[in-house]
Amino acid sequence: MLYKTVNIALKGWKDVPEKVFGAPLKGGSVGVEISPNCSAWATSSARASPRSCGAGGVLAYLLLIPLIKFFGDALPVPLAPGAKLIHDMSPNQIRGAYVLYIGAGAVAAGGVVSLAKALPTIWSSLRRKPERIRRRCLS
């Protein structure tokens, strides 16, 4: 409670300190949310989950956003779904306009791949089920 009061009400410090890089990593940034809520989640959840979230953040902020900034910097018009020129966007605005959609597409593709891997097992299970039901009814 004291942390929130000093941080939010009295504006004691930046909630999310951030360093935005220049060339050659133009548009890349490093930031950390130092809220007790986040650190409690990271220590209480499974060990792999915070690592994979951290890896996704590193991939987004140090690879994808600089790539989007590099290739989209010279565009004369906004690239959909963004509403502003990429040149005028901050790393967080690029994340909101483009990287979140890339992440959602990656999650959907992972689901399709997992389903494709599981289809042989699902199919054999569905094929054998009527045989097992017949055997139970006859015995």
N, C-alpha and C positions, 0 to 999 in steps of 0.2 A: 504494500500500500504506500509506503514511504517512497519507494522507487518511482512508482507511477506519479505521485504528487510532484516530486521534484522534476521528473522528466517531462511530463505532459503539461501540468498546470503552470509550473514555474519556468518551463523551457530551459532546464538545466544543461542539457546537451542534445546533440543530434540523435534522434532515435535510430537512424540508420546511417552511420558514417560511411562515406563512399569516396573512392579515388577514381576519377575518369582519366584514362590514358590518352596520350597524343600518339603521333606517328612512332613506330610502325603499327601499333595496335590501336589505331584511331577508332574510337567508339567503344573500346573495351573498358571494363570497369571492374573494380573489386569493392565490395561492401559487406558489411556484417550487421545483422540486427542483434543488438545486445540486450534484448528484453528477457527477463527471467522466464517468461512463458516459453520462449523458444528453447532456452537451454534446458528447462525441465522436460520438454518434449524429447529433445535429443538424447538425454540421458536415460529416460524411462522407456523409450520405444526400443524395438529390436535393433541390434547393432548395425545391420545392413541397411536399414531404411535411411538413417541420417547420412550414411556414406553415399548412397545412390542419389539422394536429394542434393548433396553437395557436389557430386560429379555432374549432375544435370545443370546446376548453377554455373559451374566452371565451364562446361561446354557452351552454355548459352552466352555468358558474359565475356568469355575470353576467345571464343571461336565464332559462333554464329552471328552475334551482333557486330563484331568488327568486319566479318565478311559481308553482311547486309550493308553496312555503312560504306565499305570499299566499293562494292558494285553498284550501289544505289545513290552514291554521292552526286553523280553528274546528271541524274535524271531531271528533266525539266518540269515534269508533272508528278504529282503524288502517285505512288504505286499502290493499287488496291491490295488489301483492305485499308491501308493507312489513309489518313485525311490530310497529312502534311507532307512536305518534301522530306525525304530521308536526311538530307543535309541539315535540316533545321531540328531534327529529333534528337532527344537525349537517349542514352542507353535504355532507360526505363520505358520511354515511349516506344522505342523500337521493339522492346520485349513485348509490350502490350499489343502492338499493332501486327507483329509478324511472328515472333518466336513462340508465343503461346499456341498459335495455329500449327506451327511445325511440331511442337510437342504433342498436341492432340492427335495429329496425323500419325506420329510415331507410336503413340499408345494404341491407336486403332489398328495400325499395321501389325503391331505385336500381338494383338488379340486375334487377328486373322491368321497369322503364322501359327500361333498356339492351337487354334481350332483345327487348322490343316494337319498339324502333327497329331492331334488327338482323334481325328476322324477314323483312322483304322481301328482304334480301340472301341470307339463308339459304335461303329458299324458292326464289328464282330459281336459286341454285346447285344445289340438289337437283333442280330441274326440268330443268336443262340437262345435268347429269352423264350420264344415260343416253344422250342424243343423242351426246355426245362419245365415250362408250365404243363405241357402234355404229359411228361413223365410223372409229375406230381399228381395229376388228375387220374392217371391210369393206375398208379400204385396204391 
